[in-house]
């Protein structure tokens, strides 16, 4: 593969012509919540419908331009990992087959096919469970300032993107807007108790380690990732999205070179473009040129294909 800055990897990807969906409208179905990317609808007292739109946020703002197939990639890749992890942890996932959805949802097939999941309604824990195997992002920033990440002392002399001696659990508190805030394990204990905090830490690191080993066989480094957990009838389950380009840093192993930022399977094209046009990172967010949107879509599709071994 050619991991050049222009294309990272010119792998064979399936450039589909599915319509870009920025907003969903399921008339008559109660909207439960809306996030930066996902629209959540209430199906009944036990189930929710999660739809991944093609919205993309950068620097904490939703852009007016959608990314083709982004929602399909996020959904299908999450389903792949839910299945992969079925012997590690129960999950909230029920089905992604629209035929198995309640009949009231069938008229909205064009908004649901390939980008939606029927899931168990869970009582979510308000902690972002982050696992890091490499030093990057906000972790790198803290390390440069204090030699720690979330209060965990790390060896001196690490370079940006270096592999850590062992993966670490670096939780964050969820923010309704803006960036989540990195916190110490001790702070998590103060919020939810020691027993549950340890369960989340251990499960997060186990899931990350298994997924990282799987990805390595595909030539992909999972530098870090975040999970969300909740309770369904008293059982701890893995929820939300799992190991996608939105929740993880995926680096092509072939081009990995510690000592700086890495090429990645995500929206870096968008970040680079917005920096290049000197956007002041205040609303309104600018639209994206077609080529930037399509290159970004290509990275999402490629992440799915490389990790699953099949085209989208």
N, C-alpha and C positions, 0 to 999 in steps of 0.2 A: 504493500500500500504506500501511496505517496502522502506523507504527513507534512505537506507544505503549508505555509501560512495562508496561502490562497484558498486551500480547500481542506486542510488537515489530512483528510484521507479520501481519495477519490474511489470509494467503494461503490459497488453496484447498489443503488437504492431505488426504491419504488416511488417515483414522483407521481403521486395520484392527483386527481382533479376534484377532490372532495371540497365542498363549499367551506369557506372559513366561517366559523360561528363565534361571534363575539358576545352575543346575548341569547339566552334561551327563554322561551315563552311557552309554558305548559298550562294553558288556560284551564282553570278549574282545579288545578293541583296546587296545594299549599306550598309556597316557597318557605323553606325552613331557615336557610342562611345563604349568603353569597360572599365568597372570598375573592381574592385577586384573580383566581383562575377558575375555581369551581362554583357551580350553582347546585345547591342542595335542596331537595324537595322532600316533604313528608308524605310517605306512602300510607302508613298506619302507625299504631303505637309501638310497633316493634321493628319497623323497617324504614330506611331512608333511601332515596335515589340520589346518587352523586353523578353529576355531569361535568366533565372537564371541557371547558371552552378552549378556544384558540387565543384567548387573551394572554398578553405577556406584560410583565411588569419589569421595570428597570429603575434602579435608584429609588425604589419605593413608590413609583407611579405607574399606573396602567397606561400603556401606550394605545393610541387610537388604531394602530395597525395590528391585525391579527397575524399569527404564524400558521401557515397551512399545515394541517395534520398534527399540530402540537397536542391538542386534547386527546386525539386517538393514541398517540405515542405514550402519553402519561398514563392513560387508562390501561392499554394493552401491556405495557411494561410492568405496571403494578400487579396486574393479574398474573403475569409470568412469575414474579417474585413471590406472590402469595402462594402459588402452587409449589414453588421451589422450597419454601419455608414451612410447608404444612406439617412436617414432623418436628419442627422447632417450637412453634407457637400457634395457637388458634388465632384466627383473624376475623374481621368483621365482614369479609366478602361472602356473598351468597351466590350471585350469578351475574353474568353480563349478556345473557341471551335474552333479547327483547321478547321473544316468544314466551318466556317464563315469567315476564313481568305481569303485574295485574292488568286486566283488560283496559282499564282507564288510561293506561300509559301507551297503549298500542298506536293511537292516532298520531303520536309524536315521534314515530320511528325515525324520521329524517333528522331529528335532533339528538337521538339516543344511540343509534347504531354505531358501535365501535368506540364510543367515547363515554359510556355510562356504566355504572355498576349499581346493582341492588345490594344493599348492605344491612347488617344488623344495626339497630340504633344502640349506640353505646354511650355510657357516661364517661366522657373523655377527661383525661388527666391533663391539667394545664401546665405541662412541662414538655419542652422540646428535648427529646433524648438524642443527643448528638454523639456519634462515634467518630474519632479521628485516628487515622493510621499514618497521616502525613501532616506536616506543619504548613498551613496555608490560610489565607483569608483572615478572619478576625483573630484566629489563633496565632497566626504569625505576627500580627500587630501587637498582641499582648506579650508574646514571647520577646519581641525586640525591646519592649519597654521594661518588662519585669522578669523575664526568664521563666515565666509560668504560662499555663493555659488553664483558665478557670481555677486558679489557685494551685494547680498541679505543677510542682517543680520539675523542669525538664533539663536534660544535660546541656551544658554550655557549648557554644560553638555550632549550633544547628544552623543550616542554611534554609532559605525559603524553599519549600517543597520537599525537604528531606523526609525520608521515612523515619518514623518514630521507633524507638526500641521495642515498644509494644503499643497496640491501640489503647486509646484513653477515652474515658467517658467525660464529655464536657457539656453538661446540660445548659439549657437556656429557658428563660421564662417567656411565654408567648405574649406577643404584643398585638393589640388590635390594629395598630397602624405603626409604620416605621419598622426599624430593625428589632429583632428579638434581643434580649439582653443576656449575655453569658453570665452564669452564676456558678458558685462552688457546689460541690456535692453536699457540703454541710448545710448550705442554704436550702437545697432540695429536701434534705432531712427535716429541716424546720417547717417546711410547707406541708409535707405529706407523710412524715414519719419514717423512721429508719428502715423498717422491714420492707415497705413498698419501694423506698428509694433504692435499696440494694437489689430488689427484684428487677427494677427498671434498668439499673446499671448493668447487671449481669446479663439480662436478656438482650439489651442493646449491643453489648460487645460480642455476644454469641452470634447474633444475627449478622452483624457487620463482618465478623471473621469468616463465617460460612459464605456470605455473598462475595466477599473480597477474593476468597480462594477460587470460587466459581468464575468470577470475572477475569482473574489472572489467566485462566486457561483460554480465554477469548482474546487475550492481548489488551485488556483494559484494567487500569488501576482505579480502584475506588478510593480516592484520597480521604473523603469524609462523607458522612450522610446523616440525615436526621430521621427519627421515627416518632410516631405518636401512638400512645396506648390509651385504652379505656377499659371499662368494665361492662360486660354483658351478663346479666343475671349472676353477678358476683365473680365471673371468670375474667381474668386479665386477657385482653385480646390486642392484637396489632391492628391499627386502623389507618385511615387517611390514605395517602399515596405512599409507595414504598420503592426506594432505590430507583428514582427517575432522575433525568437531567435537571429537574427543578429542585429536587431535594438532596442532590448529591453532586460531588465533583468527580466526573469521569475523565480520566486522562488516558490517551493512547500510550501503551507501554513502550511502543517502538520509538517514540519521540521523547520519552521522559528524560529530563536532564535537570537534577536539582541545582539550586542556586538562583532561581528566579521563578516567574510565573510559567505555567504550563499550558500547552494547547489543550483544549477540552471540548467535550461533546455537549455544548450548551449554548447559551445566548451571548457568548463572548463577542460575536460579530456585532450584536446590537450595542453592547457596552462600548466597544471600540468606536463605532459610528457616532454614538451620542457624545463621546468625549471629543471626537474629531471635529464635530460641528460646534463645540463649545456651548452646548446647552447648559443653562444655569441650574438645571435640576429643580426647577420650580414649574408649577402648572401654568399653561397647559403643556403636556408632553408632546413633542413633535411627531409627526407621522414618519414611517420608515419607507425608504425607496424599495421598489419591488425586489431588487437584487439582494439587498440586505435581508429582507424577510425570507426570501427563498433560500439563501445560504444558511440562515438560521434553521429553517425547516429541514434542510438537508442534514444538519448536525443531529437534530432530534430523531429523524428517521434512521440515520446511520447508527445512533446509539442503540435503538431497538434492534436493528438487524444484527449488529455485531454481538450484542449480549444474548439474544435469543436464538440466533442462527437461522432466522427466517425473515423474509421481507414483511413489511407492514401490510 
